[in-house]
């Protein structure tokens, strides 16, 4: 039995009463001080870990003013704060031991869009891609591109002056900021906009902090303009933050925003922004060029830039190899074929933009002509991607490069600390050669990718920061790279801000650093805004790269064996791909429903990692403890678990905070398939729950859900009584008392009886082995899961009918326990026993040479993930089976009417990436164009939506993407859903009955089928 775990107690709390004072002063946002929130906000995408005192989530600019006013009171003048955006910084920019101010939860409104003036006004917490989705109907977009655009907030982009691919064409965030609404530390609420001489004189005459700021910055820019011109490099990625070189614009206006953009929360809190918008490019194409070695790709990039392409991105063989095992590869593999005898060791992606198709083709011809005939041509080949879908798919691969580098085995993994250097593009190839020689000399592996047209290449050396030898390399490599960038006329921080690397600021700014200190003093004289970053107001020290605690400090305590045993929880690199705002993206549904970062894969991984640390400090090996639990006699520890559950001393057990985060996980496995690092929350969640409930009592619903597969045959015999319970108000009330809700009714039809009537035999080793080998090749065993078999038997019957139409002999698998519900709820001992029995049965069938085909994607894919190591046989998804038998499919033309749309299960989309394309291939062979609906999670996710505590989240998720799709369906639309839980959710909420694709295909192959009303109201069971 695991012990009670106390969270970290070394964090000094803020001055007594501060959070209470905020509430009294009118702060309306959220205040979180619990151990779980502090743990989650202690990391970003950097190598550091700093636990804050608490986290504030303001709702509006008034909350920011209340915060500033409270901080100005004498009792609280020692408190430090750090604004935080998407939390994906690579250099610890927003990490603090003070208080985090996070605008992403509530301050996320798009306040105004003016399509005529091409201006948008937004709150700081708006996500970039969310803004661009709102702008798309106007033919506009917010231009600065970055790999984290689906979770990066506008406030965070401004704070780091973010940019990425296409910066040579579109510039940086600061190039598109027209105005900033900021709150200063004295509570001043001020709009910063470019000022002409008269307006500047008026503001500079003010006798307040705003006036002092303008006087200070104007004086420095005027008096030191010659030195500023000498120090600031003439780069596309110029010196970000306190950017004195651009305070005076080309039109003579004074622009304080040049100083604010890139200031990393050290000068003010950003509340709102006015942004310049650009017209969307009408047409785009990508030329994907392959090379035999990476240096050749780098050198050829200069030739591509000379051809006036919009942007050039380079990826090395390491990143390319990792991409090939990622979820995105299926959709783009044809653009990156292997060449005879070799595979690419580097690629350039050249972007071509145009206003019309004719111009696009003309530009493409110019580039490809050079590629085909150029005297310096050294590439191995190229492909061209046209059209929005293909272009976006390739850019998606490039965007995922940062996260993909973390998807390796073992403790030595690429990490960010010197990854965004920028040098003049003409120096890049020589610079990278020396950079590679530096890393090769240290014996390190690494990945490289980046924006070669701008002279920026992202480099992540692979280190194990639990070892002292590798920790020392952070300093040695950083110092060497600083010297290297200066040698080639570049900067250390070309894209991702300074953060912890601020110790190098004086070296780069030289004798201008005191001017930066003056600016900091004017804005924040007491050094309370993100102190130690970029500049300090007087003699305080800047943060150094080896001052702050490393993530590796925690990982060292846990140990490599334990880290590797818990499904990449400890290897989450903080890339934040799970913070994707998009409702139609499968990962992560619980975060989309709550906007609480604890309830995301990154949050849960952070909590699991801390939980493992606390266990390790007490000498507990969770693997051994799990073995002891499984050997224990059932109910032997009931009294002790009851005592632990009731004992007040256990109320602050950190395990409770971990469990609260795990409770909201839908176990959909989107993270296991879509996370670049393959953090699998459902897997380590099950391991945690097993141990947690070895100490505490389980809720009543757990044993009921865990036993569902074994009890359904008995429940079926009492169908009228069961349906009375789940179909009446009194019965539903009773079920809610057990923790369950929205349970489906059992239909009249019995799969077992109907299969027997149809002469479909059960698949036993004897019945399968009896036919000849030739007959077995024309046989198929449908492995119907318990939920489909008992609650939606028509799907299995349609599969049987379809198999016969295809000239095959169908069998029905014998009743078996898949065990997914056991696994999800942490009954891992019982799951293993059941899985071994089922695996033996299925393996015997497979060895006889028959196809095994599952019906529900989630249950079928469990045979590939949860059964890993137990089952060698492959249980096919229906579309995989059909795609291998296309020659047996024939359509009845009279049945093909309407628009066919597929709503796939999210586990299927993320863990079997080819699945939707396979369904489309199957329907195409029948002469039907199948469209895939862009939907996220329906909210049911197996048993999740049937648990009373989860029902609100389940319905919220359904409303995000499934309900709009169903509401938009017309009478001629034929909607299909592959997942039983999805069909159950639709029926529960909208009273509609969606068919499985197998039912539709069976109908298409039948001359009497009428599919037109597939999505209409379901009849009573």
N, C-alpha and C positions, 0 to 999 in steps of 0.2 A: 504494500500500500504506500503510495507516495505521501510525503509529508506536507504539512501546510507550508506555503511559500510566501515569504515576505518580500514585497517589491523593494527596489532600491530605496534606501533611506538617507543617502548622502547628499540629496539635492536640497539646498537651502530654500526654504519657502520665502515668498515675497514678504515685505513688511506686513505685519499683522493687520488684517482687516481690509486689505487693498481690494480684493474681489468684492467684498461686501460693499465697500465704498462705491465701486463702479455701479452696482445695482441701485444703490441709494441715489446716485447722481443721474440715473436715467438710462444706463446702458441696457439696450434691449436685445443684444445679441446673445450668443451662447458663450458660456464660460466652462471650460473643462480643465480639471486639475487632477483627474484620476490617473493611476499608474499606467493604464492602457493607452490613454491619449498621449501622455508624456513619452511613452516608449515609441509609439508610432511616429511622433514628430521629432524624435531624436536623430533621425537619419534622413538623408536625401539621396541623390545619385552619386554622392562622393564616397571617399574612403573613411569619412569621419563619423563619429557618433557623440552627440552632445544632448543631454536630456534637459528640456526646458522646465521652468517652474509651472507653467500652465499655458493654455492656448485660448485666445479670444477669437470669436467669429462675429465681427460686427455686422449689423444689418443695413447700415446706411452711413452717410457722412457724419450725421449727428453723433453716432456712436464713436466715431473716430475723434470727434471734438470732445466728447465726454471723457474718453480715455486720456487725451492730452491734458485736459483740465485736471483730472485726478492725479496724473503723474506730476503735475506742477505743484501739488500741495506739499508742504515741507515734510510731512511724514513719509512720503513715497518718492522722494527725490533720488533715491539710490537705485530704483528699479530700472532695468534696461529692457528694451523691446526690440523685436526684429520682425518686420513685415515678411510675409511668405506668400508666394503665388501657387504654382502647381506643385512645388516641392520636388522638382526634378533637377535642381542645380547640381553641377558636377564638382563644385569647389567649396561646398559648405557655406554658400552665401547666406542662407537663412537660418543656419543652425545657431542656437543661442542657449545659454544657461539661464537667460531671463524669460521674458514672456513673448510667445509667438503671436503675431496678429495676422490672421488668415481671412482674406476677403472672399475666398473661392466658394464658400458654402452658401452665403446669402447675397453678397453684393455682385450679382451676376446678371443684371438686367441690361438689355440693349435699349438705351433711353430714347434715341432718336436716329433716324436714317434720313438724310437729305440727298436724294439721288441726283438732284439738279446741281447742287454745289459739290457733290461727291464727298460728303462728310458724314461720319457716324460719331455719336456720343455714347459712350458705354461706361459701365461701372468696372472697377478694377478686376473683379473676379470673372468676367466673361472669358470663355475659352475661345481661342483664335478660330478654330474650325467652326465653332457654333456661330460666331459672328459671320464668317464667310458663307455659311449656309443661309443665314438671314439675308445676306447681300445678293446672293445668286439670282433671285428673281429680278433684281434691278440691273443685272449684267455687270456687277461691280465686285471687287474683292479687296481685302486688306492684304497688301502684298508681301511683307517680310515672311519668308518661308523658314520653317524649322522642323526638325524630325519629330518633335514632341507636340505638334500643332493640335492634336486632338485632346490634349489636356493642359497645354500651356495657357496661362491666363494673360490677359492684356497687361495687367499690372506687373506680372513677373517678366513679361517681354520687355516692358519699358525699363524695369529695374536693372536688367542685364543688357539692355540695348541689343536685343536678340536679332539674329539673322541666320541664314543658312544657304541652302541651294538657291541660286538665282540672284545673289546679292550684287553681282556686277551689273545686273539690269535694274534691280529694284532697290538696292541699298539696304540699310538697316532700319530697325524700328524707329530710331530717332529721325530718320528722313521722312517719316509719315506721321509724326506727332505734331498736331496743330495747337493743342492746348492741354494743360494738365490741371486738374483740380486737386490741390494738395492741402494737407493739414499739417501745420508745423507743431513743434513740441510745446509752443506756448498756447496752442489751441487756435491759431489763426487759420481761417478757411480762405484759400486764395486760388484764383484761376491764373495760371502762368501761360501767357501767350506772347508771341513776338511783338515787340514794341518799336515804334518809330521814335525819333529823337524827342518829340514833344511828350509822348506818353511815358517814355522812360524818365524824363525829367520830373514828371508829376509823381511817379511812384517813388523815385529816389528821394524826393523831398519829404516822404512820409517819415514820421519819427516813431516807427515801430520796427518789428523784426523784418517785415517785408521790405521796408525801405532800406534797412541796413544791408540786407542780402543783395539787393540790386546795386547799391552803392559799392559794395565790396567786389562783386563779380565784374561790374563795369570797369572799375578802376584797374583791377588786375589785367583784364583783357586789353585795356588801352595801354597801360604802362609797360606791359611785358609782351606786346604782340610780336616783336621781332624774335624774342627768345622762344616764345610759343611756337612760332613757325619753324624754328630750328629743331626743337625737341620732338614735336609731334610728327610721327612718320607719315609720309604721303601714301597711305595704303587705303584700299577699299575697306579693309577692317581696321580703321584708325583707332586710336586710343579711346576706349569706352570709359564713361564715367568721369565727371568733372572735366568735360571736354571743352577746354578753353579755346581750342582751335576753331570751333564752330559757334562760339557765342555771338560773334558778329556774322550775320548772314550775308550772302552775296548782294542782297538789296539794301544793305546798311542797317537793317533792323537788329535790335538786341533780342536774343532768344535765350532766356534762362533755361529753357527745356534742354538745351545742349548739355548743361551741367547736370540736370536732374535725370536725364536718360542714362542708364548705366550706373547710377549711383548706389544701386543695391540696397536701398532702404536706409542709407546712412544719413540722408538729408531731410526727408519728409515722408509722410504716409500718403500714398497715391489713392485717391478716392474715385476719380473719373478721368476720362481722357477723350479728347476730340481727335479723330483720326482722319487722315487723308485717304481717299479710296481711289482705286484705279479700275479701268474697264477690264473685264475678263478677256483673256486672249480667245479669239474666236476659234482658232485651230492650233493644234499642237501635235508634234511627233517626236519620238526619241530614236536616235541612232545608237545602237548598242554595239560597241566595238570591242573585240577580244584581242588580247595580246599574250605573247608567250612568257613575258616577264613584266613585273610591276614597274620597273624603272622605264621601260619602253613606253608604257602607258602614260607615265608622268611626263616624259619628254614630248610625247605626241600631243598631249593636252594643249600645249602652246600653239601648235599648228591648228588645232580645232578652234581655239579662241580667235585666231587670226581670220577664220572663216566666218566670223560674226554670228556664231550660234548664240542662243540666249543664255545657256549655262553649260558647264562641263563638270560632271561628277566622276570621281574615280573610286574604285573598290578593289581591294587586293584579294589574293587567292584565299586568305583565311576567312574573310567575311563572306566571300562567294561560296566557299565550301559549307559554312554554317547555314547560309540562306537555303541551300539545297535540301536541308532537312527541316525547313520551317514551313509553317502553314501556307505562306504566300507562294511557295515555289510552284505548286501545281498550275497556277494561273499564268506563270511567266516563263516556265522552263523552255518553251519553244523559241524564246528570244535569245537564249544563251546555250546553244548546242555545243557539245564537245567536238573539237576538231579531230581529224584522223590522227591517232597516235598520241594525242595529248589533250589536256583540258586547260582552260584559260587560267593564267596566273595573275591577271589583272584585266579590268575592263574600264572603259570610258563610256559614260552615258552623255551624249550631246543632245541638248534640247533645242528644238526649232519651233518658233512661234510665228503665226501669220494671221492676217485679217480675213483671208479667204483661202479656199482650197487651191486655187491656181497659184497664189503666192507661196503657199506651203510647199507645193510640189516643185516650184522653181527653186526655192531655198534648199530643199532636200537634194535636188539634182546637183546643185553647186557643191554641196558638201560631199555627196557620194562620188562625184566626178573626181574630186581631189583625193578621196580615199582610194579610188580605183587606179588612178594614174599618177599620183604624186610621187616625186622622186625620192621622198623620204619615207614612203609607205612601208611600215613594218608590222602592221596588224595581221592577225590570223583570219579575220573575217568580221562581218557585221550583219546585223539585222535591223529592220525598221519597225517600230511600233506606232501605229496610227490609231486615232480614236481615243476618246476620254477614258474608257474602261481599261484598255491596255496600258495607256500612259500612267494612269493612277496606280495600277497594280505594280508597275516597275518602280515608281517612286515610293510606293509602300515598302517594297523590299529595301530600298536605300534608306528610308526612314528608320527601319527596324535594325539597321546595322549596329547602332550603339548597344541595343539590348542583346542582339544576337551574339556579340562577343562574350557575353556572360554565359552562353549556353555551351559550356564545356564540362568535362568531368574532372573531379578532383579539386583540391584546395587552391591550386595555382590558376588564377583566372585574371583576364585583362581588367585593369582598373584605371580610373580616370584621375590624372593629376598633372599631366603635361599634354593634354589631348587637343588643345585648340590653338596651337601656335599659328601665327600668320607671318609670312615673309612676302616680299615682292614676287609676283608670279614668275618672273624671269629667273629668280634665284631658287625656286622651289625644288627642282630636280637635284641640284647640287646640295641643297640643305637637307633634303630627305636622305640622300646617300650618306651624309655624315651622321644624321640621326639614326639611321639603321645600323651604321657601324658602331655607334655608341651602345645601342641595345644588344647587338650581336656580341660585342666585346664583354658585356655583362652576362652573357649566356641566357638572355631572355627571349621568349617568343612574344609575338605581338600581332595586332591587326591594324590595318590602315584603310582609311576611306576619307573622302572629303571633297571640298570645293576647290579643285585645282585652278579653276579660272580666277579665283580670288586669292590664291596663294595659301589656302588653309587646308591642312590635312590633319585628320583626327588620328591620333596614335595612342593606343592603349597597351602598355607593357603588361605582361602577365606576371603577377606576384602572388605570393601567399603571405599576407600581412599578419599571420600569427607567428612568423619566424623573425627573429632579430636580424638575420642577414638580409632579408627582403625589406624590412622596415628601414634599414640604413640606406637601401637603394633609393627610397623615395627622395631623400635629401640629395644624394649624390647625382641622381639623374636630373632632378629639378635644377640644381645649380648648373649642371653641364648644359642643359637645354636653354636656360636663360642666357648663358654665354653664347650658345650657338645662334639663337634668334637675334641677338645683338650683332653678332658677326655678319649676319646676312640682312641686316637692316629691318628686322621684324619685331614683333611683340609676342609676349608669352600668352596673352589672353585675347585672341582674335575673335572669340565668339561667345564663350561661356562665363565671362565675368572673372573677377579677381578673387573674391571670397577669402579663403584661408591663405591664398598666395599673395596677399597684400604686402607681405614683408618685402617683396621685390618692387613695390611701387616707387620708393625713393630712388632705386637704381635706374628705373626707366625714365622717371620724371626729372631726375637730377635736381638742379637748383630751383626748379619750379615746385618741388614738393611743399615748401613752406607756403606757397600760394594756395595749394590744395588744403592745407591746414587752416588757412584763413577762411576759406569757403566753408569748411566743415564747422568752424567756430561761429560763423555768421548764422548758419542754419541751426546748429545743435551744440550750443556752447558747453553743455554739461556732458557731452559724449554719451548720450543715452540711446541713440538710434543705431542699432547694429554696431556697437563699438568694436574697434580693432580692424574694421574692414576699410580699405582704400586709404583713409586718412584719419588722423586723430586731431582734435582741436589744439592740443599743446604738446606736452612731452610724453603722453602715454604711448605705450608700445603698440605696434601693429601686430596682428596675429601672424604667427609663423606656422609653416607647414608641419612642423613636428611639435607644436604646442598642444594641440587638441587630442582628445582620446580617439583612437582608431576603432573602427568596427572590429578589426582583428583582435583587439584586447578582449572583447566578448567571445569571439570565435575560439581564441586560445583556451579559454576556460571550458568551453563546450567540448572541444576535441574533434579531430577530423572524422573519427569513426561515427560519432553521434551525428555530426553534421550531415554526413553522407547517407545516414539511415532515415532521414526525415524529409525526403522528397523535395529537396532544393529549398526548403524553408530558410535555411541559414545562408543560402547563396543568392537570395534576392538582392539585386544590385541597386534597387531603388529607381529603376528606369521609369516606373510609373505608367506603363502601357495599360495597366488595369484601371487607370483613372479616366479612360476614354469617355467623353460625354455622350457619344452617339448612341441613341436608344436602339438603333438597329444593329449595333455591334454586340456580339454575344458576351464579351468580357467587360465588366463584371456586373451582373445584374443587381446584386445587393448594394453595391456602391451607387449605381445609377438610381436606385429607389430611395436611398437615404442621404447621399452625398456626405457620408461619414467615412473618413479614410480608415478608420478601424475596421470597417466592414468591406474591405477590399483585399485582394491577394497580397498586396504589399503590406497592408496593415496586419493581416493575420500572420504573415510570415515573420514580421517584426515581433509580434507577441509570442509566437511559437519559439522564436530564437531566444527571447528573454526568458521564457519558461524553461527551456533547455539549460540555459545558463544557471538559473536558480537551482535546478535539480543537480547540476554538476557540482555546484558549490557545496551541496549537502551529500555529495558522494553517491548519488543515485544514478544508475544506468537504466534509462527507461525501457530499453530492450529486455533487460533481465527482469525488470519489474513486471512487464507484460507477460513474460513466460510464467512467472510465479502466479499471476492472476489466473491464467488459463488452467493451471494445475489445481487451483483452489476448488473445494467442494462448493457447488452452488448454494447460495443462501447462508453459507457459513459465516460470512462477514456482515450479514444483514444488520445485526444490532449495532455493530461498530460504525457502519456507514450511516445508520439512522442517527447515532449520537453525533457524528461529525457534521451531519446536515443540520442538526438543531443547535449545536454548540456555538454560542455567540463569539467565541474566540476565533472561529474560522471565517468570520464575516469578511475580513480583509485578506483572505487567501488570494494571491495573485491568480491562481487557477480559475477563480470565478470570472475574472475579467477576460481571461483567454476564452473561457467557455461562452461568455456573452457574445464575443465576436464570432465564434464558430457557429453559434445558434442561427445566425442570419445567413450562413453559407447555404446556397441551394444545391451544392454538390453536383453542379451541371458540368463540371470538368472543362469549362471554357478556358480557364487558366492553364490547365494541363496541356491544352493544344495551342492556345493563342499567346500565352506569355512567352516572350523571347527566351527567357531563362528556364522555362518549363517548370515554374513553381506549381506544384499540384496540391492545392488546398484540400480537396476532398480526401486525398491519401493521408496527409499528416493530420488532418482533422480527425479521421477515424482512429488513428493511433493515440491522439490526445484524449478523445472521448473514452476510449477503453480504459485508460489510466485514471482519468478524472472520476469516472463512475466506479472505479475500484475503491475510491475513497468516499464518495457521496452517493446518495440515493438517486435513482433515475426517476424521471417523471413517468406517470402511469402510461402515457401514450407510447413510450419507447418499446416495452415488451409487446404491446399490441401490434405496432408497426413491424417489428422484427419478425413476428410470427405469421405475418400475413400470408406468405406463400404456402405455409403448411396448414393454415386454418381455412383457406378459401374453399377447398373441397368439402369441408364440413359445413361451412356457411352456405354453400350452394344448395345443400340439402334442405336448408331452412330459409330458402329464398323469400317467401312471403313475409316471414317475421323480420328478416334483415331489412327488406325494402320498407317495411312499416317503420322501422327505427330511423332509417336515414331519410325517409320521405315525409315525416311528420314533424311538426314543430316541437312536440314533446320529446320525440326521439332525438332530434338534432340537438336539443338542449342537453339531453343526457350525454350525448357523444362529446359535446363541448366540455363537459365536466371531466372527461377523460383526456382532453387536450386535442381532440380530433374534430374536423369540420368538413363540410362540402364533400362528403363521401358519395361515390356514384352508386346508382342502383344496379342490381343484377338483372340482366335481360332474361326474357323467357327462354330463349334458345340456349341449349347446352352444346358446347363444342364437342364434348365426348360422345354424346348421343347422336348428334348430327353426323359426325365423322363416321361413326359405326353404321348409321343408316346409309351413308354414301359408299360404304365399303372401303374406307380408308384405314389401312392397318396401322397399329402402333409400331413404332420403330424399336424393335428389340434386336439384340445381336443375332438371334436366331432368324427373325423374319427378314432381316437385311441380308444376312449371309446366304439365305436359301436360294435366291435368284442367281443366274449366271453372271459372270463379270460384265458381260455386254449389257445385260438388263440393269445391273446396278448403275452403270454409267448413265442410264436413262431414268434414274430414280432421284428423288429429292426428299429430304427429311426437313419438315418445317419445325423449327425449334421454337414453339410458341411459349412466350413467357406467361406467367400466371395472370398478370393484369390484362393482357390482350385476350388470353384464353377464356377468362371468366367474365370480364366486363365488356369486351368488344370482340366476341367470337366471329362476327361477320368478316373481319379482316383475315382470319385464318381460313375461313371457308372460301373467301375470294381467292386466296393463294392456292388452295386445293383445286378450285375450278380452273384457275389460270394454268396451273401445271398440266392438267389434263388436256386443255386446249393446245398446249405446247407439245403434246405427244409424250409427256413424261408421266412416270408413276409416282404419285405423292404418298408420303408416309407422314405420320404425326409423331413427334417425339413423345416419349412417355413422360408422365408427370415428374417434374424434377424441381429442385430448388436452385434458382440462379444465385440467390444470396446477396443481391445488390442492397436490399434494405438492411440486411444484417451489417454489411460493410459500412454503409453510410452512417449508421448509428453507433458504430464502434464495437459491435459484437464480433470481434475479429477471430476469437477462438471458434465460435460457432460457425462463422463464415468459412473458415479454413476447412473445417470438417465437412460442411455441406459442399463446398467447391470441389474438394477432392473426390467426393462421390459422383458429382455431376460430371467432372472432368473425365473420370474413368469411363463413364457411360458414353459420353460424346466421342471420346478417343476411340473407343471400340467401334462405334458407327463409322467414324472417319476412316479407320483402317480397312473397312470393308469396301471403300471406294465410292461412297455416295456423297452427294453434296449436302452440306448442312446449312440451312438458311434460317436466320432469325427474322422476326417480324417487327420488333420495336428497336429503334436504333440505340437507345441508351442501354437497354438490357443486353442487346447483342454485343455492343462494344465492351461491355463488362468482361466478356470472355477474352478480350485482348489486353485489358489493363489489369483489373482486379485478379484475373486468372493467370497472369503472367507467371511462368515457371511451373504452372500446374497443368496447362492444356497446350499441347502442341498443335492440335487441329485448329483450323480456322472456320469459325461460324460466319458465313457470309451475310452481309447486309442484302436486302432484297434487290437493290439496284446493281450490286456487284454480280449477283447470280444472273439477273436478267441480261446485263451487259455482256455476259459470256455466252448467252444463248439468243442473240438477236435474230439469228436465222430461223428461230422457231416462232417469232412474233409476227402475227398478221392482223391487220386492222379491218374493221368493218366501216367503210366510208360513211355510212349513215349515222354512226355513233360519234363522229368527230365534229362536234358543233360547240362553239363557244370559245372562251379564252381560258386556257389551262394555267393555273398558278399554283406553285408549290410553296408550302410554308414548312421548311425543314426544322427538325429538332436542333437546338443549339449545340448539344453534345456531338451530333452528327456533323454539323458544319465545322466545328473546331478540331475534332479528333479524327475525322475521316474527310480531309479537305477535298478529296476528289468526288465526294458523294453527290453533290448537287449536279456537277457536270455529268456524272454517270446517269442520274435520273433523266437529264436532258437528252443524253444519247439514246436512252431507251425510248423515250417518247418520240424523238426524231425518227427512229426506225419505224415507228407506227404512223409517220406522217403528221405528227402533232408538234407544234412549237410550244415548248414548256418554258414559262417565265418563273424565275425564282423570286419570291417576295422578299424584300429587304426588311426582315423582322429580327428583333432580338429575342430575349427570353419571354415565354408566355407567362411565367410566374409560378406554374405548377411544379415543374421539375421533380418528377417522381412523387414522393410523399410530402415534399416541402409545403406545397399549397394546401395540403389536407390537414396541416397542423394549425390549430386555432391561433397560436401565437404569431404565426407567419402570414395569416390570411390577408392582412392589410397590405403587406409588402407584395404578396402574390398578385393582388388585384391592381395595385399601383403599376406593377411591371406590365401586366396585361394591357393596361390603358396606354402605356407608352408607345407600343408599336403594333401589337396584335389587333387591338380594337379598331384603330384607324384603317388598317388593311381590310378588315372584315366589313366595316361600315362603307368602304368605298366600292365593295364588290357589287356588280350589277347582276341582273337576272341571267345573263349569258355567261357569267364567270363560273368556272369550276375550280373551287379552292380545295386543296388537299393538304393534309398534315401528316407527317410521318410518325410523330411521337404519340403514344397513347396518352401520356399526361397532357400534351397540348390539346388533343381532341377533347379530353375530359374537361379542361379548363374552359374551352370555348363553349361546350355544352352547359357547363355550370353557370357561366356569367351571361352569355348571350342566348342560351337556349337553342343553339345551332348545332347541327351534326355535320362535321367535316369527314369526308372519306379518307381512307389511306390510299396512296397511289396504286397499290395493288388492286384495290376495288375498282378504281377508275380504269386501269389497264384491262382488267377482266371485262369491264363493260365495253371498252373500245373494241375488244375482240369478240363481242357478242352483238348480233344483229338487232337484238331487241332492247338494247340498253338505252336509258334516258338519264343523262348525267347532269342535266341543266340546273337542277335545283339542289346540288350537293351541299350547299352552304346554308340551306334554309332551316327553319325550326325543326328541332328533333322531336319525333313522336315520343310519347311516354313509354317507359319500359314496361 
